[in-house]
Amino acid sequence: MNFALKTTLISFVLAGVAASAQAGPLDKTECIAAAKPGGGFDLTCKLAQSALLAGKYITDPMRITYMPGGIGAVAYNTIIAQRPAEANTIVAYSGGSLLNIAQGKFGRYNESDVRWVSAVGSDFGAVIVAESSPFKTLKDLIAAVKTDPTKVVFGAGGSIGSQDWMKAALTARAAGLDPKSMRFVAFEGGGEAITALQGGHVQVYSGDASEAEEQIKGGAKIRLLAVMSDKRLEGSLSNVPTAKEQGMDVEWPIVRGFYVGPKVSDADYKVWVDTFNKMMATPEFNKLRGERGLFKFAMTGTELDAYIKKQVTAYRGMAADFGLNVAK
């Protein structure tokens, strides 16, 4: 081997060693969306993908992979059991994921089995009717249910125990009604529920505010009677009163964010937390989040971990109150 060739090979080897030494959690990143393309998990991953690249926190676009099943259950089990130490992989979660954990729908794993990185935004529950509905306020709706609960059919994306079902049940309970007296129709998703609402097959949809906002922009003939937030939302929904304003003490925030596997090192976990803290503090991130219909909610690291565990505990209590299965 001549000297020049030998020198070139040594240079390549050294360059490879240097690259390996510098490789970290922000290299060749991946986000797992725990559902099929097009839903909330996909939206959450694409927000991270866009914001990380725009802020130059990563040099290559984040890869998004889809792992549907059980509103996050398949992805949760996979990352814990098979990929626990992958520092460059984040997984999207939602409030629905936490509700399912509380009900034991994620199998043997609970809220302490992953490392919670960030909450990047939120949505809120909403009470939605058709544009032609005689119900003009939440009180109108409650009065009708009290008069004859068989004539008011609630639609929702998901079955009994789902977020949409819980929103409807909590609203009924706050009004002094027995949730078991409600007529409830479960749909595969919010799109189907809104179609049924406009077709007159159901009278009410207990959905999400941003989802409704996007549907209205797309031409859907629907109205919001209330949002389940602590205060009125900004933007085009600012004229919609909260449930609290109308005498129903109901809030339903829907947090969206990311976690990593349980064996990701403290150092790599800190890189993700610090990166999200910097990124979420920028006007550019606020713009990207708003474009995806999410509202401001930013929390990371130990603060988020405590919040998640508090939320799951609260969901367990709610589920038990409604006679649903609860994880031990």
Steps between C-alpha positions, in 0.01 A plus 500: 500500500646834398539782747230724347236225503590402855469861613160531333367186668622616839325833445170325421527283810578798722214696349263210572619476860453875545148485356410212731637689797289803412182305422223576746124500548451773236669296226281298261192573707173312484152578628249220548139598434291248690222486239439508127604809299281807522400498867609687809812292557611566143434871549709497818795328333484736203507799733823371656641412158437851364606691810822306560611542141395866474690581820805309373500271803529211254675490163295224334120484494351292780363166379139432593384142538147380569414244764120487545319313771306580815543880497871456569506157667699320229763774481526522880557126536747493211720782624514358853548132420697509174659844455549641851840665446452670162603853582417642158140373499213699649140378515190719480234473769171673578259538787318200354814293553504600868133415540564155355797446732270585793255233385767234457467495121878512451545156653749450780670837457403821677587869501833438676643275229620768253685834524265791429684765297263777399147625463496718188140616477145432598150484373178517700176312504199664340124450482403516133164507324380539143462854372123443475468366856235656725754496782660844522672457838623218720209569734256444210656160441493399866135608531410279203682199646325552835161516324554182299848341489388252231463778242854637525762270351868568575759399241870453565818368348574191709311263725393517863792616713656702217579870529189600308280279716657642817438858383132428445469309827669776702275765344191294582616444857579871549141573399366252756420231244580130514753429219353150466175656378674656198451357155847457361623396153867415449675577171843406369616860520405865516447528125227237503338657806484845337352350183233329711437827683441691178279221371277516807588148616628637832416831667824570686868422453740518794813562295805727494515875449780510242343213307172691484681818397669320211170340395327839497781642286440209264131584466338281769163633615557474873504726809674482836286539809793491742870437536637303795784736588570712806453817294383594152725400214670747272445548128189401310350319802531797737122555489424148627430497877657247730293231668581668832348826382177310442491338842668166422829458684668288233850534355661258258847594377650267242877515533729389216870428528779244501675236709810283459587148611570417865870419446595820317792650697463806720735692271303422183169563674631841608593583140139445393359697794737793445431499127125513545534774763700718259281421202165561669613843621523634144237691297568261211384204706187686611417561135552136400291379794217740414501386137423149626204612708670450835490742791792607717608246758870448566643276770808277519710270716427446867214752500330310219562166669319623810216642288457172307482294817250741653285483185503120488402485866213738430391291201501188717267676740269609219493153346419342838222753560340399171534128572770441240798268534795658677867396493638395836 
